[in-house]
Amino acid sequence: MEQDFIQEQAYIKAKKKVNEIKGFYVHFAVYVLSLPIIIITNLMFVPGFHYFWFAVFGWLLAIFFHWLGVFGFSKLGLGKEWEENKIKEIMEEQIKKDNNRG
């Protein structure tokens, strides 16, 4: 009974993660497909001012934060494992300092 509950919770969590990943890829696809339309429209109607750069960089920043929210800091090397290793490293340094004083 408890095993079924644990499996169900794991399934729900995995499904949620898959939906987050899917949402990110949809967001990225909309970006890739919309950007040429924005650029072409800008160059056709207002060729003297390239306002499409605002869309390019603004949307790219939004995609970066979406990516960060979905995949987290672990892809940047700053996940839980990094935290644990850093804590151990700092504790070892502190122990060495304390041993050298005493």
C-alpha positions as CSV (number, residue, x, y, z in Angstrom):
1,M,0.0,0.0,0.0
2,E,2.7,2.5,1.0
3,Q,4.8,1.4,-2.0
4,D,1.9,2.3,-4.3
5,F,1.6,5.7,-2.7
6,I,5.3,6.3,-3.2
7,Q,5.2,5.2,-6.8
8,E,2.1,7.4,-7.4
9,Q,4.0,10.4,-5.9
10,A,7.0,9.7,-8.0
11,Y,4.8,9.5,-11.1
12,I,3.1,12.8,-10.4
13,K,6.4,14.5,-9.8
14,A,7.9,13.1,-13.0
15,K,4.8,14.1,-15.0
16,K,5.0,17.6,-13.6
17,K,8.7,17.8,-14.6
18,V,7.9,16.5,-18.1
19,N,5.2,19.2,-18.5
20,E,7.7,21.9,-17.4
21,I,10.2,20.7,-19.9
22,K,7.6,20.5,-22.6
23,G,6.5,24.1,-21.8
24,F,10.0,25.3,-22.1
25,Y,10.4,23.7,-25.6
26,V,7.1,25.1,-26.7
27,H,8.3,28.6,-25.5
28,F,11.5,28.2,-27.4
29,A,9.8,27.0,-30.5
30,V,7.4,30.0,-30.5
31,Y,10.5,32.3,-30.1
32,V,12.3,30.7,-33.0
33,L,9.2,30.8,-35.2
34,S,8.0,34.3,-34.3
35,L,11.4,36.1,-34.5
36,P,11.6,36.0,-38.3
37,I,8.1,37.5,-38.5
38,I,9.1,40.3,-36.1
39,I,12.3,41.0,-38.0
40,I,10.7,40.9,-41.5
41,T,7.8,43.2,-40.3
42,N,10.3,45.6,-38.8
43,L,12.5,45.8,-41.9
44,M,9.5,46.1,-44.2
45,F,7.7,48.9,-42.4
46,V,10.3,50.7,-40.4
47,P,13.7,49.9,-42.1
48,G,15.4,53.0,-40.5
49,F,15.1,51.7,-36.9
50,H,15.8,48.1,-36.0
51,Y,13.4,47.7,-33.0
52,F,13.5,43.9,-33.4
53,W,16.7,43.8,-31.3
54,F,14.5,44.7,-28.3
55,A,12.4,41.6,-29.0
56,V,15.5,39.4,-29.7
57,F,17.2,40.2,-26.4
58,G,14.2,40.6,-24.2
59,W,12.7,37.3,-25.3
60,L,16.1,35.6,-25.1
61,L,16.4,36.8,-21.5
62,A,12.9,35.4,-20.8
63,I,13.8,32.1,-22.3
64,F,17.0,32.0,-20.2
65,F,15.0,32.5,-17.0
66,H,12.5,29.9,-18.2
67,W,15.3,27.5,-18.8
68,L,16.8,28.2,-15.4
69,G,13.4,27.6,-13.8
70,V,12.9,24.3,-15.6
71,F,16.4,22.8,-15.5
72,G,17.6,24.6,-12.5
73,F,21.0,25.6,-11.3
74,S,22.3,22.0,-11.6
75,K,22.9,22.5,-15.3
76,L,25.1,25.4,-14.4
77,G,27.0,23.3,-11.9
78,L,25.3,24.9,-8.9
79,G,22.9,22.2,-7.8
80,K,22.5,20.2,-4.6
81,E,25.6,18.2,-5.3
82,W,27.7,21.4,-5.7
83,E,26.3,22.7,-2.4
84,E,27.1,19.6,-0.5
85,N,30.7,19.5,-1.9
86,K,31.2,23.2,-1.1
87,I,29.9,22.7,2.4
88,K,32.4,19.8,2.9
89,E,35.2,21.9,1.4
90,I,34.5,24.8,3.7
91,M,34.2,22.6,6.8
92,E,37.5,20.9,6.0
93,E,39.2,24.3,5.6
94,Q,37.7,25.4,8.9
95,I,38.9,22.2,10.7
96,K,42.4,22.8,9.3
97,K,42.4,26.4,10.5
98,D,41.2,25.3,14.0
99,N,43.9,22.5,14.1
100,N,46.7,24.9,13.1
101,R,45.7,27.3,15.9
102,G,45.6,24.7,18.6
